Amino acid sequence: MTILKENLSEQVYKILKEEIINQRIPSGTKITLKMLQNKFNLSTTPLREAMNLLINEGLLVHKNHIGTEVVKLEEKDIVELYYLCNILDKAALEAAYLKDFDALIMEMAITMDAQKNALLDIGSPLFLTASDEFHNLIYILADNARLYESSKRYRNQITILVNQFLDSNTEREITFKEHLSIFEALCQSNIQLALSLLDEHFINGRDKVLKGYHEHKKNQILY
């Protein structure tokens, strides 16, 4: 693969991030500089920089005496990730609600329209992008850099789990309805109901991912 000779590390980072999140590079895959040199036809400096960015975002992990590999998440990780992201999302949603209610409603309405339109495009990754934007928007409007930075690595890992263990075509209408319920509660200025619905959203997501994880493990044993 050949890429433009500008901002090389950022370009490599973006390409690898997209491939990891969508599991075209599966969890557990070893990543070496030699492999990346063959893929991108670049020197080691931008490749090493890109790998460090991915490590910082929790998409790659470096293990002593083993090397660098795509993050592989187990049952305990799933439970912890959904618990932590729920806490962070609720803190961001409440902050955004208190900071600028009108902006929250206006911008969230746009993301809901994007999700609704993406529902019609079966098999497209557009819905997952619009769904992620629903959550990202909360952090942007909360205007809390530490909250946003804390959430990024964990949201990336949740997106990996969704791509690994859920059938996105069957789940996206459910996700849309859950997001819509949260939005409608906010439109009614009922922040407590919105936070409660956000709790349910994360619990439902966690339980479905765990079910997919256990089915995957069972199939690995059988085959």
C-alpha positions in Angstrom: 0.0 0.0 0.0 1.3 3.4 -1.0 0.2 6.6 0.8 0.9 10.3 0.4 4.2 11.6 1.7 2.7 14.1 4.2 1.7 13.6 7.9 2.8 10.0 7.4 2.4 8.8 10.9 -1.1 10.3 11.2 -2.2 8.7 7.9 -0.9 5.3 9.0 -2.5 5.7 12.4 -5.9 6.5 10.8 -5.7 3.6 8.4 -4.7 1.1 11.1 -7.2 2.4 13.6 -10.1 1.9 11.1 -8.9 -1.6 10.2 -8.5 -2.6 13.9 -11.9 -1.1 15.0 -13.7 -2.9 12.1 -11.7 -6.1 12.9 -10.1 -6.4 9.4 -7.0 -6.7 11.6 -8.4 -9.1 14.2 -7.8 -8.9 18.0 -4.7 -10.7 19.0 -2.9 -10.1 15.7 0.8 -9.4 16.2 1.9 -6.1 14.7 5.6 -5.7 13.7 7.5 -2.9 12.1 8.5 -5.3 9.3 4.8 -6.1 8.6 4.0 -2.4 8.5 6.9 -1.6 6.2 5.7 -4.2 3.7 2.1 -2.8 4.0 2.9 0.9 3.6 6.4 1.0 2.0 7.7 3.5 4.6 10.6 4.0 6.9 10.3 2.9 10.6 10.0 6.4 12.1 6.4 7.2 11.0 5.4 3.6 11.6 6.7 3.6 15.1 4.9 6.9 15.8 1.6 5.5 14.5 2.0 2.4 16.6 2.6 4.6 19.7 -0.6 6.6 19.0 -2.5 3.3 18.7 -1.0 2.1 22.0 -2.0 5.3 23.7 -5.6 4.9 22.5 -5.8 1.3 23.7 -6.0 -0.3 20.3 -2.5 -1.9 20.5 -0.8 -3.3 23.5 2.9 -3.9 24.0 3.9 -6.9 26.1 7.5 -7.5 27.2 9.2 -10.5 25.5 6.1 -10.9 23.2 5.8 -7.7 21.2 2.9 -5.6 20.0 -0.5 -6.9 19.2 -4.1 -5.8 18.6 -5.9 -5.5 22.0 -7.8 -8.7 22.9 -10.6 -8.2 25.3 -11.9 -10.9 27.7 -15.0 -11.2 29.8 -13.7 -9.2 32.7 -12.6 -6.4 30.3 -16.1 -6.3 28.8 -17.8 -5.9 32.2 -15.3 -3.2 33.3 -15.5 -1.3 29.9 -19.2 -1.0 29.9 -19.3 0.0 33.6 -16.7 2.7 33.1 -18.1 4.1 29.8 -21.5 4.3 31.4 -20.2 6.4 34.3 -18.2 8.7 31.9 -21.2 9.1 29.5 -23.5 10.0 32.3 -21.1 12.6 33.7 -20.7 14.1 30.2 -24.4 14.1 29.5 -25.2 15.9 32.7 -22.5 18.4 32.1 -23.6 19.1 28.6 -27.3 19.4 29.8 -26.3 22.0 32.4 -23.9 23.9 30.2 -26.1 24.5 27.1 -29.4 22.7 26.9 -30.4 24.3 23.6 -27.2 23.3 21.9 -27.5 19.8 23.2 -31.0 19.3 21.9 -30.2 20.9 18.5 -27.0 18.9 17.9 -28.5 15.7 19.2 -31.4 16.1 16.8 -28.9 16.2 13.9 -27.3 12.9 15.1 -30.7 11.3 15.5 -31.5 12.2 11.9 -28.2 10.8 10.7 -28.9 7.5 12.6 -32.5 7.3 11.1 -31.2 7.8 7.6 -28.4 5.3 8.1 -30.9 2.6 9.1 -32.1 2.5 5.5 -28.6 1.6 4.3 -28.4 -2.1 5.2 -24.9 -3.4 5.6 -23.3 0.0 5.6 -21.0 1.1 8.4 -22.7 4.5 8.4 -25.1 3.6 11.2 -22.2 2.6 13.6 -20.5 5.9 12.7 -23.7 7.9 13.4 -24.3 5.9 16.7 -20.7 6.7 17.9 -21.3 10.3 17.0 -24.3 10.3 19.4 -22.0 9.5 22.3 -19.1 11.7 21.1 -21.4 14.7 20.8 -22.1 14.5 24.6 -18.4 14.9 25.4 -17.9 17.7 22.9 -20.8 19.7 24.4 -19.7 18.9 27.9 -16.6 20.9 27.1 -14.5 18.8 29.5 -11.2 17.8 27.9 -10.3 15.3 30.6 -13.7 13.5 30.3 -13.3 13.4 26.5 -9.8 12.0 26.6 -10.7 9.5 29.2 -13.6 8.2 27.1 -11.8 7.9 23.7 -9.7 4.7 24.4 -12.6 3.0 26.1 -15.1 3.8 23.4 -12.7 2.5 20.7 -12.6 -0.8 22.6 -16.3 -1.0 22.9 -16.6 -0.4 19.1 -14.3 -3.4 18.6 -16.5 -5.5 20.9 -19.6 -4.5 19.0 -17.9 -5.4 15.7 -16.7 -8.7 17.1 -19.7 -10.1 18.9 -22.9 -8.4 17.6 -24.7 -8.6 14.3 -24.9 -4.9 13.6 -27.8 -5.2 11.1 -30.1 -6.8 13.7 -28.9 -4.5 16.6 -29.0 -1.1 15.0 -32.7 -0.6 15.1 -32.7 -1.4 18.8 -29.8 1.0 19.4 -31.6 3.7 17.5 -34.7 3.2 19.6 -32.7 3.4 22.8 -30.9 6.6 21.6 -34.3 8.1 20.6 -35.7 7.4 24.1 -32.8 9.2 25.7 -33.2 12.1 23.3 -37.0 12.4 23.9 -36.3 12.4 27.7 -33.9 15.3 27.2 -36.4 17.2 25.0 -38.8 16.9 28.0 -36.0 18.4 30.2 -36.1 15.2 32.2 -32.4 14.6 32.8 -32.9 12.0 35.5 -35.0 9.8 33.1 -32.3 10.3 30.4 -29.6 9.2 32.8 -31.7 6.2 33.8 -32.3 5.3 30.1 -28.5 5.6 29.5 -27.9 3.1 32.3 -30.3 0.7 30.5 -28.6 1.3 27.2 -25.2 0.3 28.6 -26.6 -2.7 30.5 -28.4 -4.0 27.4 -25.2 -3.5 25.3 -23.0 -5.2 27.8 -25.3 -8.2 28.2 -25.6 -8.7 24.4 -21.8 -8.5 23.9 -21.2 -11.0 26.8 -23.7 -13.4 25.1 -21.8 -13.0 21.8 -18.5 -13.5 23.6 -19.6 -16.7 25.3 -21.0 -18.1 22.0 -17.7 -17.3 20.3 -15.8 -19.1 23.1 -18.1 -22.1 22.8 -17.6 -22.3 19.0 -13.8 -22.1 19.5 -14.0 -25.2 21.8 -16.2 -27.1 19.4 -14.0 -26.4 16.4 
